[in-house]
Amino acid sequence: MSLFGNASLQRKQTLLMMTVAGVALLLSATGFILHGSFIIRQTVHESLENRAGVMAGLSIAALEFGDTKAASEIITSLKADTDMVAGALYNRSGQLMVKYLRAGATAEPPPTLSGSGERRTGQLSAVWSPITSGNEIFGCVYLESDLSSLRANQRRLMLTGAAVLALSLSVAFALATYFQHFISRPVMHLLEVANQVADRKDFSLRASKQNNDELGRLVVGFNGMLHQIESRDSELQQARELLEQRVAERTAQLQGEIIQRKRQEAELYRAKTFMNSVIENLPLPVFIKEASELRFVLWNKAGEELTGIPNSQMIGRNDYEMFSREEADIFTQRDRAVLESRSKVEFPEELLKSRKNGTRITRVIKVPILNSAGQPTYLLGIAEDITERKQAEKELAEMNKRLLEFSRQAGKAEVATAVLHNVGNVLNSVNVSATLLTDQLTACKTAGFVRVVALFKEKSDDLPAFFTHDPRAGQLTLYLGHFAQHLETSHQRMLTEVEGLRKNIDHIKQVVAMQQSYAKVAGITEMISPAELLADAVRMASAGMDHSGIEVVHEIDPTPAIEVDKHKALQILVNFLRNAKHACEDSGRTGMRIVVSAALHDSSVVFSVSDNGVGIPAENLTRVFSHGFTTRKDGHGFGLHSGANAARELGGLIQTASDGPGLGATFTLELPLRPPGHPARDASTRTPTSVPAEINGLGQPVA
C-alpha cells in the first residue's frame, strides 16, 4: 500500500484501470470456462443415457428369449466408442447376462442390478436403466464411460480463455496508457504552479485552464483561492498593525482586571472560611472525599463526636485506613456506586462501629460534586445518627405486636361471644317450645275424662241398662267424641313442639362442637373448601334468623380449596353475618334478606355478605373499620376492626360498599388461595369435605 501511495499519478491511473479491466476479464473468463465445462459434462452424460436407451431397445428380443449370443453382439458394439469402459445386460431377475470390458479396464459391472440410476466419480460416469416394453420389464442395461475426452475439452477451453485474457489485458494497457494523459497533464501543470507559489511566496501567480471538465473547474477554484489568499495577506498585514495597538490597550486593561481578581479572591477566601465554619459547627456529621482514591479532605466536629476519630487523623486517609475491612468494603462500594450514578443517593441504614459510642445506626446521604465537564471530582456525605430512633421503632413494633396479639385474643372472644349469643337464641326457642308444651298439657281436658271414668265405675254393675235408659249416656258419647278429637289435636301439637325442641338442642350441640373444633386449630393453616367455610359461618350466626323472618340465600360459584387459618376467617365471616342480621332487624322492613356468596377472582377467593337492611352513610364507609366506632347502642366497635387486622394477617383484604341509608350494605373478604410466603400444599392430601345439604341448591334459604 505504501508503494502504491508513493507512486506517480500516471502510474496510479494506469494501475487502477488495469486492475479493474483485469478483474472484469478474469471473472468473465472464469464464468465462460465453468459454463463450458458444465455443458461438456452434461453433454457426455446425456450421450451416455441416450446410448443406454438405444441398447435397451435393441436388447428386448435377446432378453425375452434368453439369447446370450445376440445379447453379446449388442453389448460388444460398445468397442466402437473408445470412451466406453464397461457395459452389461441383466435379465428379469437382475442377474448379469453378458458384459463388456475395455482392454486394460479393471472395473467390473455389478453382479446384480435393477431399476435405474447414475453414478459419477472423478474419472468415470455410469448410468443404468430398466429395459421395458409397455408395462413389462425385461431386464436392465448398464453403461460406464471415462471422462478423458471431457478433460481434454476442458484443457482446451482453459487455454483459449487464458489467451483471450492475455490479449484483452494488452489492449487495455495500451488504452490506459493513452487516455491517462488527458487527466495527468492538467494535474501536473497545477502541481507545478502550486510548487512555485510555495517556493516564492508569490500569490499573484495563476494556473492556465486547459479544459472545461472537473479539472478545469479545479484550476478555476485554485486561481480563486490564490486571489483570496492575496487579498487576505494584505488584510492580515493591516490587522497585525491594528492588533499591536490593541495589545497595548489590553495590557493596561488586564492590569486593572488583575487588581479586581485579587479583590474577588479575597472575598472568595472569606466566603470559603465562612462555609467551612458553618460545616464545622453543623450538628450533623459532614465529610468530603476526593473522587480518585476516596481520601477524606473534610471532616467536621459532628463526625468526630460520632466516630471518635479526630480531624487530624481522618484527613488524607481513606476508609481502609480508619475502619475495619468489612466496613471499608461496604463504604467504598457504595461511594463508587454514587460516583458512577452522578446523582444523590440515600442509604437509610448504615452500621458504623464508633470508637467512642459503640455500634451506631446511621442514615447517610451522598452527593457527587461534578466539574464543568460533568465528571465527579469530590463526594459530599451527610450522616445522621438514628440509633435512638431505630430503638424507638423497635419498641413501637413490639408494642404493635402485643396489640396485635390482644386483637387476636379479642377476635377469639368475638367468635366465642357469637357462639354464646347463638346458643342463647336457640335456648330462647327451647324455652318457647317448653312453654307451649306446658300450655298444651294444662289445656288438656283430663278432669272431664276422670269424671267419665268415675261414672263408668258407678254404673259398672248394669252398664247395658245405663246406656239404654239413662239420658246421660247420649251426652257421654258426644263428650267422648269431642274429647278424642281434642286429645288428637293436642298430641299432634306436642309432637311438633317436641321435634322442634329436639332440633334446637341438636343445633346447640353442633354450634358448641364447632366452636371447640375451631378453638383447637386456631393459628394453623389448612386446606378447606370456601363453600364449607361459608356454611360453618352461617350455622354459627343463623340462630334467630328464622324467628326474625330473615331469608339467607347462598350464591356460591365452584372454587378450589384455599389454605387459610379457619379460626381467623370464621371470625371475620361470623362478624359480617351478625352485622347483616342486626341491620335487617333494625330496618323494620318485611322481606328481610341476606345473600352470602363466594367466587374465584384471579388467584383469590372473594367472600361476600349482602343485606337489604339499614345501609351505611357515605361518610361512615371508611370509619366502620376504626377501633371503637359503632352505630349500635349495645355495640363495642371492635368486631370489624379486629376482622380487618385478621384479614391483613391472612394476606387478604376487607371492603364495604353501600348505596346509602335504607339501601343495604355489602361486606367482602378477599383471601389468597395460598398464604403469602407459604409453599403451596396439595389439596388432594386432604379428604374433601362434602358441601352441606342446605347450600347444594344455589339461591335456596337455609332450613
HELIX and SHEET records of a PDB file:
HELIX    1   1 SER A    2  ASN A    6  1                                   5    
HELIX    2   2 LEU A    9  LEU A   58  1                                  50    
HELIX    3   3 ILE A   60  PHE A   65  1                                   6    
HELIX    4   4 THR A   68  THR A   76  1                                   9    
HELIX    5   5 SER A   77  ALA A   80  5                                   4    
HELIX    6   6 SER A  148  PHE A  179  1                                  32    
HELIX    7   7 HIS A  181  ARG A  200  1                                  20    
HELIX    8   8 GLU A  214  GLU A  280  1                                  67    
HELIX    9   9 LYS A  301  THR A  307  1                                   7    
HELIX   10  10 ASN A  311  MET A  314  1                                   4    
HELIX   11  11 ASP A  319  MET A  322  1                                   4    
HELIX   12  12 ARG A  325  SER A  341  1                                  17    
HELIX   13  13 THR A  387  ALA A  443  1                                  57    
HELIX   14  14 THR A  446  GLU A  458  1                                  13    
HELIX   15  15 SER A  460  ASP A  462  5                                   3    
HELIX   16  16 LEU A  463  HIS A  469  1                                   7    
HELIX   17  17 ARG A  472  LYS A  520  1                                  49    
HELIX   18  18 PRO A  530  ALA A  541  1                                  12    
HELIX   19  19 MET A  545  SER A  548  1                                   4    
HELIX   20  20 LYS A  566  SER A  587  1                                  22    
HELIX   21  21 ALA A  618  ASN A  620  5                                   3    
HELIX   22  22 GLY A  639  GLU A  649  1                                  11    
HELIX   23  23 ALA A  683  THR A  685  5                                   3    
HELIX   24  24 ALA A  693  ILE A  695  5                                   3    
SHEET    1   A 5 LEU A  96  LEU A 101  0                                        
SHEET    2   A 5 MET A  84  TYR A  90 -1                                        
SHEET    3   A 5 GLU A 136  ASP A 146 -1                                        
SHEET    4   A 5 LEU A 124  SER A 133 -1                                        
SHEET    5   A 5 GLY A 117  ARG A 120 -1                                        
SHEET    1   B 5 PHE A 296  TRP A 299  0                                        
SHEET    2   B 5 VAL A 286  GLU A 290 -1                                        
SHEET    3   B 5 PRO A 376  ASP A 385 -1                                        
SHEET    4   B 5 GLY A 358  LEU A 370 -1                                        
SHEET    5   B 5 VAL A 345  SER A 354 -1                                        
SHEET    1   C 2 THR A 525  ILE A 528  0                                        
SHEET    2   C 2 ILE A 562  ASP A 565 -1                                        
SHEET    1   D 5 GLU A 551  ILE A 556  0                                        
SHEET    2   D 5 ARG A 593  HIS A 601  1                                        
SHEET    3   D 5 SER A 604  ASP A 611 -1                                        
SHEET    4   D 5 ALA A 665  PRO A 672 -1                                        
SHEET    5   D 5 LEU A 653  ALA A 657 -1                                        
END                                                                             
